[in-house]
Amino acid sequence: WLKPFWLKPIRPKSRFFFRSLAAGMARSSPRCHGLWPLLLISVNMLFVQAADLGGLATGSKASATARSLSAASSSASARRLSGDTVPVTTDTTTTTTPAVVVVQVVAEKMAMPILLEALEMAKAAGVSGGTTAAAESVAKVLAAADVHLLAEVAAVTGDALPGMSAEFKHASHSGWNAKAVNEALKHAARAGVPEQEIQAARSVVQIKVQTWLSTAAEAVSSARSNHNMHDLALAIESATTLGVSDAAIMVATATFEEQLQANFSAADVEFVEHILVCAERTRAKVPDSIAGWKGAVAALNAALDVPEGSSYAYQTYLEALQRASAASFPATETFAQVEAAAKAIVFAQMDEASIARGDDESFHSHATRLMEALERAATVGFNETLLAPMRAQARQSAETVLQQAMANGLSRVAEISRAMSLARRTGVSMDEMHQTLRGQVQAALQSATSASITSSSSAADDPGNRRLSSSPSGSALSETAEQLADAIYAALLLRQATQEDLDAAKQAFQALFEIDFTVDNFTYLEFLLSLCDKAHVPPPANLQQWHEVAKGVREAAGTDVSSNGACQMFHEAVRRSTDVGLPAISELLEVKARAQACASTEVSEAVQVSELLRALSDARASGLDMTALASVESQARTLAAEKLARSLTLELKDARPFIDAWEVAEVAGVPAQDITAARASVKGRAVARVTTAMTAADGMKSAEAIKELGEAMKLGLKLGMSQPEVAAARALYSRQLEADFVGVDMAFVEQAFESADAAKVTVPADLISWAFAFKKVSHFSTETIDDKLTMQLAVEALDFARSSGMPEP
């Protein structure tokens, strides 16, 4: 029956056959849920696909192979384990048993892991029977004849192992691969090859590797060469992989590390580069003196590959040279070539930079250009004597820049700061300049502080001085505040003031806020707030709130009344201004008028009681005369009372309608006794529901009953029941989780876990695992399993259910 599928890849139409077969097998086997027949089919499908990979999909030979798979695999396994030779060939003229052909094809195409995975999945699902047994037999043959095991392990086992074939006895040692040997031994164990044979093979291999390890270490001690170091590294890696004794590995690794301690020169760079690669395989400790050589070689070689004249050539050269220097890399020919290329670029730039400043070039730009060329020249090792004239020219330009910046006093503080930075970079003597600048900064700071204190005192005596027009610069008080902020900023930026003078100046600036601000001097307040960042003084929190709310009010005032969401913006701006006590600036009055107009329209257009109440709240907040709206407020109370009465007739399912009715009644001004009575009535119904749910759930392992108890408790708490009032129900819920459960109770366990959060009950850890497991298994009991991924997930669900200890439903 597998013949059609053996001859070609599995296609969508062919999958229908497997589904039909699975359905028939499920009907004939009442103990299964339809899962293991599909797993059985998956094993066969994997054999089919493995055979198709090896070119067995054509001709009558493939058909014969398929028909005799089970018997041939059993015979081949017996012969293999007895030590007889099983010919393995792809020559179509040679008589070859079907199982051996499958062995060869699967081994060559790396299908061994796929076959073993299918077998393990089948076992996990509880599959047993002829087809799986045949597959296991073939897996044993595959493991014993694995290509890597044949080439790597068998070469050293000889006649010591009866389970190994003649191919093992005559295999060569060439191409040793410890990882492949280890993988082959794992395959053998997974496929069921006897443990004693696997351990015997492993022991022989370990002895062979240990001998190899000693021989390689002796060779390195006798003659240090690329070949010997590579062979020792490979031996150490193989020994580590195959579990050779730690003592032998440590001795070999010490020999390897000893070779890394030599004093290497430029002539040894190639050797060092090679052994650093080998060291990565041995986990040997590499000395810091050569650890970076490999990266340095790569960087230097990459630098030489950069096209000449490219925009990034110099940067690449510089980075390569810096990396080589940091790694203590010797002066090789490659290093010299990169260094020469970098110097050539720098020399060309120096030649250009040494030209006198042009009429259209500033002194700052000229000095900066000179310094960049000088710094590059120093980086690549130019003689300082050759650079001295250019440094003098750069200092001269920097001095001119500094003199120009300081010519106008402290009016150009940022320019002075940049000039000082350039002067320090070029090596200009700063002592005299610092003394002059310090005197200017301290004088300005002390003068501004004194003037601010005087102005603050006079402002307190004459409130008129605090009234500013829309241009705050017209006030003497604002000018004094600005001068003080500028002086503080200059002292901080240039670092030329004492801390005592700075503290006094900041205190004077803070004192400017110690007056009563109203709508008349609000412009002055905003001007002061704008200076706080420059003065490095935090503004008072309440006045900063005014400033932020005022910005929102101005934004609302500039919004078109007809735009979407405009009314909401007006109401929000008015509410925020009321919350912070913002003075009645002109923009706020305008926004209030707009908010009142919006509120009037909203009241007239309200349909639902909640809409009407919201509109009345907006009207009240905007300052609208509520006398004219008294009848509307009365109507809102009537509607709210009616909604409260209707809530008493609602079914007790969701708490939201009841809570909404109570909140609306409170906002509308419904008498408190009416609201209290409504609350008590609904709470009484909630208590009755909890009591009924307790009666139904007590002693019963019913999923519906435990769900109702959890929902009743959750609803009761929302509708006014206190924690002590639901304590008895919670205790009953907890007792239900302490019972002994069998398979038929798993639906109850799942529902009890899902409703536990509503009941505020802690579920035991084992029941949580059972609930998750039952949910997964229940899902796959109704799911169509027609692909490998779904099948694998189903098997994982079964594994999880078994590991959790869940009683089988």
Residue pairs with C-beta under 8 A, 6 or more apart in sequence:
1 21
2 44
2 48
2 66
3 63
3 66
3 67
4 14
4 17
5 14
5 17
5 44
5 45
5 48
6 48
6 51
6 52
6 56
6 57
6 62
6 63
6 65
6 66
7 57
7 58
7 62
7 63
8 52
8 57
9 49
9 52
9 57
10 45
10 48
10 49
15 786
18 38
18 41
18 45
18 786
19 786
21 37
21 41
22 34
22 37
22 38
22 41
23 34
25 32
25 37
25 40
26 32
26 33
26 34
26 37
29 37
33 780
33 781
34 781
34 785
35 125
35 780
35 785
35 791
35 794
35 795
35 798
36 122
36 125
36 126
36 127
38 785
38 786
38 791
39 121
39 122
39 125
39 127
39 791
39 795
40 122
40 127
40 129
40 131
40 132
42 118
42 121
42 122
42 788
42 791
43 118
43 119
43 122
43 127
43 131
43 132
43 135
44 131
46 111
46 114
46 115
46 118
47 69
47 102
47 115
47 135
47 138
49 111
49 114
50 102
50 105
50 106
50 109
50 111
50 114
50 115
51 57
51 62
51 65
51 66
51 101
51 102
51 105
53 105
53 106
53 109
53 111
54 101
54 102
54 104
54 105
54 106
54 108
54 109
55 90
55 105
56 62
56 65
56 101
56 102
56 105
61 92
64 98
65 72
65 98
65 101
65 102
66 98
68 98
69 98
69 99
69 102
69 134
69 138
70 130
70 131
70 134
72 97
72 98
72 99
72 100
73 98
73 99
73 102
73 134
73 135
73 137
73 138
73 141
74 99
74 134
74 137
75 97
75 99
76 86
76 97
76 99
76 100
76 103
76 137
76 138
76 141
77 99
77 137
77 138
77 140
77 141
79 86
80 86
80 140
80 141
80 144
80 145
80 163
80 165
81 140
81 144
81 163
81 194
82 162
82 163
83 162
83 163
83 164
83 165
83 166
84 165
84 166
85 165
85 166
85 167
86 97
86 100
86 103
86 141
86 145
86 165
87 94
87 96
87 100
88 96
88 100
88 103
88 104
88 145
88 167
89 96
89 104
90 104
99 137
99 138
99 141
100 141
102 138
103 138
103 141
103 142
103 145
104 145
105 111
106 112
106 115
106 142
107 142
107 145
107 146
107 147
108 147
112 139
112 142
112 143
112 146
112 187
113 187
115 135
115 138
115 139
115 142
116 139
116 187
116 190
116 191
118 135
119 132
119 135
119 136
119 139
119 190
119 191
120 190
121 791
121 792
121 795
122 132
122 135
123 132
124 795
124 798
124 799
125 794
125 795
125 798
136 191
136 192
139 190
139 191
139 192
140 191
140 192
140 193
142 187
142 191
143 149
143 184
143 187
143 188
143 189
143 190
143 191
143 192
143 193
144 163
144 164
144 165
144 188
144 193
145 165
145 167
146 184
146 187
146 188
148 177
148 180
148 181
148 183
148 184
149 181
149 184
149 185
149 187
149 188
149 201
150 167
150 168
150 171
151 171
151 172
151 175
151 177
151 180
152 175
152 176
152 177
152 178
152 180
152 181
152 184
152 205
153 168
153 181
153 184
153 185
153 201
153 204
153 205
154 164
154 165
154 167
154 168
154 169
154 171
155 168
155 171
155 172
155 173
156 173
156 204
156 205
156 208
157 164
157 168
157 169
157 200
157 201
157 204
157 205
158 169
159 169
160 200
160 204
161 168
161 197
161 200
161 201
161 204
162 197
163 193
163 194
163 197
164 197
164 201
176 234
176 238
178 209
178 237
178 238
178 239
178 241
178 242
179 241
181 205
181 241
181 242
182 241
182 242
185 198
185 201
185 202
188 197
188 198
189 195
189 198
202 242
202 243
205 242
206 242
206 243
206 244
209 235
209 238
209 239
209 242
209 244
210 239
210 244
210 245
210 248
212 235
212 238
213 232
213 235
213 236
213 239
213 244
213 248
213 249
213 252
214 248
214 252
216 228
216 231
216 232
216 234
216 235
216 252
217 232
217 235
217 251
217 252
217 255
217 256
219 228
219 231
219 232
220 228
220 229
220 232
220 255
220 256
220 259
221 255
224 259
224 262
224 271
226 271
226 274
226 275
229 256
229 259
229 274
229 275
229 278
230 274
230 278
232 252
232 255
232 256
232 278
232 282
233 256
233 275
233 278
233 279
233 281
233 282
234 281
235 252
236 249
236 252
236 253
236 256
236 281
236 282
236 284
237 281
237 282
239 248
239 249
239 252
240 249
240 283
253 282
253 283
253 284
256 278
256 279
256 282
256 284
257 284
257 285
259 275
260 275
260 279
260 284
260 285
260 286
260 287
260 290
261 287
262 268
264 271
264 272
264 289
264 290
264 330
265 330
266 330
266 331
266 332
266 333
269 293
269 297
269 329
269 330
269 332
272 290
272 293
272 294
273 293
273 294
273 297
276 286
276 290
276 291
276 293
276 294
277 294
279 286
289 328
290 327
291 327
292 323
292 326
292 327
292 328
292 329
293 327
293 329
295 323
295 327
296 320
296 323
296 324
296 327
296 329
297 329
297 334
299 319
299 320
299 323
299 324
300 320
300 324
300 329
300 332
300 334
300 335
300 338
301 334
302 316
302 320
303 316
303 317
303 319
303 320
303 338
303 341
304 334
304 337
304 338
304 341
306 312
306 313
306 316
306 317
307 313
308 341
313 341
313 345
314 342
314 345
314 346
314 376
317 338
317 339
317 341
317 342
317 345
317 380
318 342
318 376
318 379
318 380
320 338
321 335
321 338
321 339
321 342
321 379
321 380
324 335
329 335
339 380
339 381
342 380
343 380
343 381
343 382
346 373
346 376
346 377
346 379
346 380
346 382
347 377
349 372
349 373
349 376
350 373
350 374
350 377
350 382
350 390
352 373
353 369
353 370
353 372
353 373
353 390
354 370
354 389
354 390
354 393
357 363
357 366
357 397
362 401
363 397
363 398
363 400
363 401
363 404
364 397
364 401
364 418
364 419
364 422
366 397
367 394
367 397
367 398
367 401
367 422
367 426
368 422
370 390
370 391
370 393
370 394
370 397
370 426
371 394
371 422
371 425
371 426
373 390
374 387
374 390
374 391
374 394
377 387
378 384
378 387
391 426
391 427
394 426
395 426
395 427
395 428
397 426
398 419
398 422
398 423
398 425
398 426
398 428
399 423
399 428
401 419
401 422
401 423
402 416
402 419
402 420
402 422
402 423
402 428
402 433
404 419
405 412
405 415
405 416
405 418
405 419
406 416
406 419
406 433
406 436
406 437
409 440
410 416
410 440
410 441
410 444
410 486
410 487
410 490
413 486
413 489
413 490
413 493
413 494
414 493
416 437
416 494
417 493
417 494
420 430
420 433
420 494
423 430
423 433
424 430
434 496
437 494
437 496
438 496
438 497
440 496
441 487
441 490
441 491
441 494
441 496
441 497
442 491
442 496
442 497
442 498
442 501
444 486
444 487
444 490
445 487
445 488
445 490
445 491
445 497
445 501
445 502
445 505
446 501
447 487
448 480
448 483
448 484
448 486
448 487
448 488
448 505
448 508
449 484
449 487
449 501
449 504
449 505
449 508
451 480
451 483
451 484
452 480
452 481
452 483
452 484
452 508
452 509
452 511
452 512
453 508
453 511
455 465
455 476
455 477
455 480
455 481
456 477
456 508
456 511
456 512
456 514
456 515
458 465
459 465
459 466
459 477
459 515
460 515
465 475
465 476
465 477
466 477
466 515
466 520
466 521
466 524
467 520
467 521
467 524
468 474
468 475
468 478
468 521
468 523
468 524
468 527
469 523
470 523
472 478
472 523
472 524
472 527
473 479
473 482
475 524
477 524
478 524
478 527
478 528
481 509
481 512
481 527
481 528
481 531
482 531
484 505
484 508
484 509
484 535
485 509
485 531
485 534
485 535
486 534
487 505
488 502
488 505
488 506
488 509
488 534
488 535
488 536
488 537
489 534
489 535
489 536
490 496
491 497
491 501
491 502
491 505
492 502
492 536
505 535
506 535
506 536
506 537
509 531
509 535
509 537
510 537
512 528
513 528
513 539
513 540
513 543
515 521
517 524
517 525
517 543
517 546
517 583
518 583
519 583
519 584
519 585
522 546
522 550
522 583
522 585
525 543
525 546
525 547
526 547
526 550
528 539
529 539
529 543
529 544
529 547
532 538
532 539
539 547
542 580
545 580
546 580
546 581
546 582
546 583
549 573
549 576
549 577
549 580
549 582
550 582
550 585
550 587
550 588
552 572
552 573
552 576
553 573
553 577
553 582
553 585
553 587
553 588
553 591
554 587
555 569
555 573
556 569
556 570
556 572
556 573
556 587
556 591
556 594
557 587
557 590
557 591
559 566
559 569
559 570
560 566
561 594
561 597
566 594
566 598
567 594
567 595
567 598
567 601
567 602
570 591
570 594
570 595
570 598
570 622
571 595
571 598
571 599
571 618
571 621
571 622
573 588
573 591
573 595
574 588
574 591
574 592
574 595
574 621
574 622
574 623
575 621
576 582
577 588
578 621
582 588
592 622
592 623
595 618
595 621
595 622
596 619
596 622
596 623
596 624
598 618
598 622
599 615
599 618
599 619
599 622
599 624
600 619
600 624
602 611
602 614
602 615
602 618
602 619
603 612
603 615
603 616
603 619
603 629
603 632
606 612
606 614
606 615
609 636
609 639
609 640
609 643
609 664
609 668
610 660
610 664
612 632
612 635
612 636
612 639
613 636
613 640
613 664
613 667
613 668
616 629
616 632
616 633
616 636
617 667
619 626
619 629
620 626
626 633
633 668
633 669
636 668
636 669
637 668
637 669
637 670
639 668
640 664
640 665
640 667
640 668
640 669
640 670
641 665
641 668
641 670
641 674
643 661
643 664
643 665
644 661
644 662
644 664
644 665
644 670
644 674
644 675
644 678
645 678
646 661
647 657
647 658
647 661
647 662
647 678
647 682
648 678
648 681
648 682
650 657
650 658
652 682
652 685
652 686
652 689
652 715
653 715
654 715
655 715
655 718
655 719
658 682
658 719
659 718
659 719
661 678
662 675
662 678
662 679
665 674
665 675
665 678
666 675
679 720
682 719
682 720
683 716
683 719
683 720
683 721
686 712
686 715
686 716
686 719
686 720
686 721
687 716
687 721
687 725
689 712
689 715
689 716
690 709
690 712
690 713
690 716
690 721
690 726
690 729
692 712
693 705
693 708
693 709
693 712
693 713
693 729
694 709
694 728
694 729
694 732
696 702
696 705
696 708
696 709
697 705
697 706
697 708
697 709
697 732
697 733
697 736
698 732
701 736
701 739
701 741
701 745
701 748
702 748
703 747
703 748
703 750
703 751
703 752
704 751
706 733
706 736
706 748
706 751
706 752
706 755
707 751
707 754
707 755
709 729
709 732
709 733
709 755
709 759
710 733
710 755
710 756
710 758
710 759
710 761
711 755
711 758
712 729
713 726
713 729
713 730
713 733
713 758
713 759
713 760
714 758
714 759
716 725
716 726
717 723
717 726
729 759
730 759
730 760
730 761
733 752
733 756
733 759
733 761
734 761
734 762
736 752
737 752
737 756
737 761
737 763
737 764
737 767
738 764
741 748
741 749
741 767
741 770
741 807
742 807
743 807
743 808
743 809
744 809
745 807
746 770
746 774
746 806
746 807
746 809
747 774
747 809
749 767
749 770
749 771
749 774
750 770
750 771
750 774
750 775
750 778
752 763
752 767
752 771
753 763
753 767
753 768
753 771
754 771
756 762
756 763
763 771
766 804
766 805
769 804
769 805
769 806
770 804
770 805
770 806
770 807
772 800
772 804
773 797
773 800
773 801
773 804
773 806
774 801
774 806
774 809
776 797
776 800
776 801
777 797
777 798
777 801
777 809
779 797
780 790
780 793
780 794
780 797
783 790
783 794
784 790
785 791
785 794
801 808
